[in-house]
């Protein structure tokens, strides 16, 4: 028999509209935006909607939540939630009855736009023009290297990771005349089975001309050698941490771009800086995530003339929390119907 899921706990601040939608979806909603889970409600809570931090640290074990069926994150990343003590212990014990879902798909209206925007900004050297105009307040049409608008048309965009963000970025970049290829663990096309906002993404995986496997060194190398623009949207897992070594960065074509909207520990800052120096093969990089994160004050990446750094905010968009709450409600409905929820996180794989 499928659970009724009558009682939910919300452990993060929400706009009134999102909270109202959640209250309409459950008989009882305990709202604790200060990220606490009082002992008085723990026995009855069946569904937890929480931030990327997961379960509060004062809950030492999921066994303290005997009615719990599902933990829903309001974030796409699950690494911090998996590191919360109760979830970490549950995963280590091989638990699987309590499912964990992320909010992948929430950010398809913002992060892919950031990808396209930063590609165009670097190709048009807008970041350099803005600095000269604002700081030096003078008309300067001379650049080193010489200014010209590089085209997207005919170049190859490589999607490192082909989830919701990769698929929507691919759709938008193809509309700008780019050839698209993709790398994932399998090296094969697959349909999108997770949460998708209508009209976005690549449901059947047909946009890329070819797929490559990150688990096969020869295949991954072939992929990197073609990427005029490398768009990384990978989560942080043991398999992805520092996946882009200096040797792999060196495989990218001359004047390649790196756009990282996944996690900063994909590539070390030292290796990235080396690839950006004269003699390196990177024309530029746009980094919404960094190694380390937050990026320390006065770090060389902040002022590097080839780099755009933003403080992990490309996903901060209007209506973000409304969309994330919609995913939570959709997952509650799926669980009530006995169906697999969207965006399940594998406790072992970490994503």
C-alpha positions as CSV (number, residue, x, y, z in Angstrom):
1,X,0.0,0.0,0.0
2,X,1.4,3.4,-0.9
3,X,2.0,5.9,1.9
4,X,-0.4,8.7,2.5
5,X,2.4,11.2,3.2
6,X,0.2,13.4,5.3
7,X,2.9,15.1,7.4
8,X,5.8,17.2,6.1
9,X,8.6,19.2,7.7
10,X,10.0,22.2,5.8
11,X,13.4,23.2,7.1
12,X,14.3,26.2,4.9
13,X,12.9,29.7,4.4
14,X,10.4,29.9,1.5
15,X,8.5,32.6,-0.2
16,X,4.8,32.7,0.8
17,X,3.6,31.3,-2.5
18,X,5.9,28.2,-2.3
19,X,4.9,27.6,1.3
20,X,1.2,27.9,0.4
21,X,1.6,25.3,-2.4
22,X,3.3,22.9,0.0
23,X,0.6,23.4,2.7
24,X,-2.0,22.6,0.1
25,X,-0.2,19.3,-0.8
26,X,0.0,17.9,2.8
27,X,-2.4,17.7,5.6
28,X,0.2,19.0,8.1
29,X,3.2,21.0,7.4
30,X,5.7,21.9,10.2
31,X,7.6,25.0,9.1
32,X,11.0,25.4,10.6
33,X,13.0,27.7,8.4
34,X,15.8,27.9,11.0
35,X,16.9,24.3,9.9
36,X,15.7,22.6,13.1
37,X,13.7,19.5,13.6
38,X,12.1,19.5,17.1
39,X,12.0,16.2,18.9
40,X,8.2,16.6,19.4
41,X,7.5,16.1,15.7
42,X,10.1,13.6,14.7
43,X,7.9,10.5,15.1
44,X,5.3,11.8,12.7
45,X,7.2,13.4,9.9
46,X,7.0,11.4,6.6
47,X,8.4,13.9,4.2
48,X,11.2,16.4,4.7
49,X,11.8,19.4,2.4
50,X,15.2,20.9,3.2
51,X,18.2,22.8,1.9
52,X,21.4,21.4,0.5
53,X,22.5,20.8,4.1
54,X,20.2,17.8,4.4
55,X,19.2,16.7,7.9
56,X,20.0,18.9,10.9
57,X,23.1,17.8,12.9
58,X,21.1,17.5,16.1
59,X,19.4,14.5,14.5
60,X,22.0,11.8,14.9
61,X,20.2,9.0,13.1
62,X,17.3,8.5,10.6
63,X,16.0,5.9,13.1
64,X,14.9,8.9,15.1
65,X,12.4,9.6,12.3
66,X,10.5,6.3,12.2
67,X,7.8,7.5,9.8
68,X,10.2,9.2,7.3
69,X,9.8,8.1,3.6
70,X,11.6,10.8,1.6
71,X,14.0,13.6,2.0
72,X,13.7,16.3,-0.7
73,X,16.4,18.8,-1.3
74,X,15.8,22.3,-2.7
75,X,19.2,22.1,-4.4
76,X,20.6,20.2,-7.3
77,X,23.8,19.3,-5.5
78,X,23.5,16.6,-2.9
79,X,27.1,16.4,-1.6
80,X,26.5,18.5,1.6
81,X,23.3,16.6,2.4
82,X,25.1,13.3,2.0
83,X,27.7,14.5,4.4
84,X,25.2,15.4,7.1
85,X,25.7,12.9,10.0
86,X,22.3,11.2,9.9
87,X,22.3,10.7,6.1
88,X,26.0,9.7,6.1
89,X,25.3,7.0,8.7
90,X,22.2,5.8,6.9
91,X,24.1,5.4,3.6
92,X,27.0,3.7,5.3
93,X,24.6,1.1,6.8
94,X,23.2,0.4,3.3
95,X,19.9,2.0,4.0
96,X,17.5,2.5,1.0
97,X,14.0,2.6,2.4
98,X,14.2,6.4,2.9
99,X,14.8,8.0,-0.5
100,X,16.7,11.2,-1.2
101,X,15.8,13.4,-4.1
102,X,17.4,16.6,-5.4
103,X,16.0,19.6,-7.3
104,X,17.7,19.0,-10.6
105,X,15.7,20.8,-13.2
106,X,15.1,23.9,-11.1
107,X,17.9,25.8,-12.7
108,X,17.3,25.2,-16.4
109,X,15.8,28.7,-16.7
110,X,19.0,30.4,-15.4
111,X,22.2,28.3,-15.5
112,X,22.1,27.4,-19.2
113,X,21.5,31.1,-20.0
114,X,24.6,31.9,-17.9
115,X,26.5,29.4,-20.0
116,X,25.4,31.0,-23.3
117,X,25.9,34.5,-21.9
118,X,29.5,33.9,-20.7
119,X,30.5,32.1,-24.0
120,X,29.3,35.1,-25.9
121,X,30.9,37.6,-23.4
122,X,34.3,36.0,-23.8
123,X,34.0,35.6,-27.5
124,X,33.2,39.3,-27.7
125,X,35.7,40.2,-24.9
126,X,32.9,42.1,-23.2
127,X,34.5,41.5,-19.8
128,X,37.7,43.3,-21.0
129,X,35.7,46.2,-22.6
130,X,33.7,46.7,-19.4
131,X,36.8,46.9,-17.2
132,X,38.4,49.5,-19.5
133,X,35.2,51.6,-19.8
134,X,34.4,51.5,-16.1
135,X,37.9,51.8,-14.6
136,X,39.7,53.9,-17.2
137,X,36.8,55.9,-18.6
138,X,38.2,56.1,-22.0
139,X,37.4,55.0,-25.6
140,X,39.7,52.1,-26.5
141,X,39.2,50.0,-29.5
142,X,42.6,48.3,-29.3
143,X,43.0,45.0,-27.6
144,X,45.8,42.4,-27.0
145,X,45.1,40.0,-28.6
146,X,43.5,42.1,-31.3
147,X,39.8,42.5,-30.9
148,X,37.3,40.7,-33.1
149,X,34.0,38.9,-32.3
150,X,34.6,35.2,-32.4
151,X,31.7,33.2,-33.8
152,X,29.8,30.4,-32.1
153,X,28.6,29.2,-35.5
154,X,30.5,26.0,-36.6
155,X,32.4,25.5,-33.4
156,X,31.9,22.5,-31.2
157,X,30.4,22.6,-27.7
158,X,31.2,19.7,-25.5
159,X,28.8,19.0,-22.7
160,X,30.7,17.3,-19.8
161,X,27.7,16.0,-18.0
162,X,24.3,15.6,-19.7
163,X,21.7,16.0,-17.1
164,X,19.1,18.8,-17.0
165,X,21.7,21.6,-17.2
166,X,23.7,20.0,-20.0
167,X,20.7,19.2,-22.1
168,X,19.2,22.7,-21.9
169,X,22.7,24.3,-22.5
170,X,23.0,22.0,-25.5
171,X,19.7,23.1,-26.9
172,X,20.5,26.8,-26.5
173,X,24.1,26.5,-27.9
174,X,22.8,24.5,-30.9
175,X,20.5,27.4,-31.6
176,X,23.6,29.6,-31.8
177,X,25.0,27.4,-34.6
178,X,27.2,25.2,-32.5
179,X,27.8,21.5,-33.1
180,X,27.2,19.6,-29.8
181,X,28.8,16.5,-28.4
182,X,28.5,15.1,-24.9
183,X,30.4,13.0,-22.4
184,X,28.8,10.9,-19.6
185,X,29.7,7.7,-17.8
186,X,28.1,5.4,-20.3
187,X,29.1,7.1,-23.5
188,X,25.6,6.5,-24.8
189,X,22.5,8.6,-25.4
190,X,19.7,8.1,-22.9
191,X,16.2,9.6,-22.5
192,X,15.6,12.1,-19.8
193,X,13.6,10.4,-17.0
194,X,13.9,13.1,-14.3
195,X,12.0,16.3,-13.7
196,X,11.9,18.5,-16.8
197,X,10.3,21.9,-17.2
198,X,8.1,21.9,-20.3
199,X,9.8,23.2,-23.4
200,X,13.3,22.8,-22.1
201,X,16.2,20.3,-22.6
202,X,16.7,17.3,-24.8
203,X,14.2,14.7,-23.8
204,X,15.4,11.9,-26.1
205,X,19.1,12.8,-26.0
206,X,19.2,13.5,-29.8
207,X,20.9,16.9,-29.8
208,X,24.6,15.7,-29.5
209,X,26.2,14.4,-32.7
210,X,28.2,11.9,-30.7
211,X,28.6,10.6,-27.1
212,X,31.8,9.7,-25.3
213,X,32.5,8.0,-22.0
214,X,34.4,9.6,-19.1
215,X,35.2,6.1,-17.9
216,X,37.1,5.2,-21.1
217,X,40.4,7.2,-21.3
218,X,40.6,7.0,-25.1
219,X,37.0,8.0,-25.5
220,X,37.3,10.9,-23.1
221,X,40.4,12.1,-24.8
222,X,38.7,12.1,-28.2
223,X,35.9,14.1,-26.6
224,X,38.2,16.8,-25.1
225,X,40.2,17.2,-28.3
226,X,37.1,18.5,-30.1
227,X,35.7,20.9,-27.5
228,X,36.1,24.5,-28.6
229,X,33.8,25.2,-25.6
230,X,33.8,22.8,-22.7
231,X,30.6,23.1,-20.6
232,X,31.0,21.3,-17.2
233,X,27.9,20.6,-15.1
234,X,29.1,17.6,-13.1
235,X,28.3,17.0,-9.4
236,X,31.1,16.6,-6.9
237,X,31.7,12.9,-6.4
238,X,34.9,10.7,-5.9
239,X,34.8,10.0,-9.7
240,X,34.6,13.7,-10.7
241,X,37.0,15.4,-8.2
242,X,39.9,16.9,-10.2
243,X,38.8,14.9,-13.3
244,X,40.1,17.7,-15.5
245,X,43.8,17.2,-14.8
246,X,46.4,19.4,-16.5
247,X,47.1,16.6,-19.0
248,X,43.4,16.6,-19.9
249,X,43.1,20.3,-20.1
250,X,46.0,20.2,-22.6
251,X,43.9,18.1,-24.9
252,X,41.5,20.9,-25.5
253,X,41.9,22.8,-28.9
254,X,43.8,26.0,-29.0
255,X,41.7,29.0,-27.8
256,X,39.2,26.7,-26.1
257,X,36.8,28.0,-23.4
258,X,35.9,26.3,-20.1
259,X,32.5,27.1,-18.6
260,X,32.1,25.4,-15.2
261,X,28.7,25.5,-13.6
262,X,29.0,22.2,-11.8
263,X,31.4,22.0,-8.9
264,X,34.7,23.7,-8.4
265,X,36.7,20.6,-7.5
266,X,36.4,19.4,-11.1
267,X,39.7,21.2,-11.8
268,X,42.5,22.6,-9.6
269,X,43.0,26.4,-9.8
270,X,46.7,25.8,-10.3
271,X,46.2,23.7,-13.4
272,X,43.6,26.1,-14.7
273,X,45.8,29.1,-14.3
274,X,48.6,27.3,-16.1
275,X,46.3,26.6,-19.0
276,X,45.3,30.3,-19.2
277,X,48.9,31.6,-19.3
278,X,50.7,32.4,-22.6
279,X,51.5,29.2,-24.2
280,X,48.4,27.5,-22.7
281,X,45.5,26.5,-24.8
282,X,42.6,28.3,-23.0
283,X,41.2,31.6,-24.5
284,X,39.2,32.1,-21.3
285,X,37.1,30.6,-18.6
286,X,33.8,31.4,-16.9
287,X,33.7,30.0,-13.4
288,X,30.6,30.0,-11.2
289,X,32.2,27.4,-9.0
290,X,35.9,27.4,-7.9
291,X,38.7,25.5,-6.3
292,X,38.6,26.3,-3.4
293,X,35.2,27.6,-2.7
294,X,34.6,30.2,-1.7
295,X,37.5,31.6,-3.7
296,X,39.9,33.5,-1.2
297,X,40.2,37.2,-1.4
298,X,43.0,38.3,-3.8
299,X,43.2,34.9,-5.5
300,X,44.8,35.1,-8.9
301,X,41.6,34.0,-10.7
302,X,39.7,37.1,-9.5
303,X,41.8,39.5,-11.5
304,X,42.9,37.3,-14.4
305,X,42.2,39.0,-17.7
306,X,40.9,35.9,-19.3
307,X,38.5,34.8,-16.5
308,X,35.0,35.6,-15.4
309,X,34.4,34.5,-11.8
310,X,30.9,34.6,-10.2
311,X,30.3,33.5,-6.6
312,X,28.2,30.4,-7.3
313,X,25.0,32.4,-8.1
314,X,24.2,31.4,-11.7
315,X,21.3,29.4,-10.4
316,X,19.8,32.1,-8.3
317,X,16.9,33.1,-10.4
318,X,13.4,34.5,-9.9
319,X,10.9,31.9,-9.0
320,X,13.7,29.4,-8.2
321,X,12.1,28.3,-4.9
322,X,8.6,28.0,-6.5
323,X,10.0,25.6,-9.1
324,X,11.9,23.6,-6.4
325,X,8.7,23.4,-4.3
326,X,6.9,22.1,-7.4
327,X,9.4,19.3,-7.7
328,X,8.9,18.4,-4.0
329,X,5.1,18.3,-4.5
330,X,5.5,16.2,-7.7
331,X,7.7,13.7,-5.8
332,X,5.2,13.5,-3.0
333,X,2.5,12.7,-5.5
334,X,4.7,10.0,-7.2
335,X,5.4,8.4,-3.8
336,X,1.6,8.3,-3.0
337,X,1.0,6.6,-6.3
338,X,3.8,4.0,-5.6
339,X,5.9,5.4,-8.4
340,X,9.6,6.2,-8.5
341,X,10.2,9.9,-7.5
342,X,12.1,12.2,-9.7
343,X,15.8,13.0,-9.3
344,X,16.7,10.2,-6.9
345,X,20.2,10.4,-5.4
346,X,22.2,7.2,-5.2
347,X,23.6,7.0,-1.7
348,X,26.6,5.1,-3.0
349,X,27.4,7.1,-6.1
350,X,26.8,10.4,-4.4
351,X,24.5,11.8,-7.1
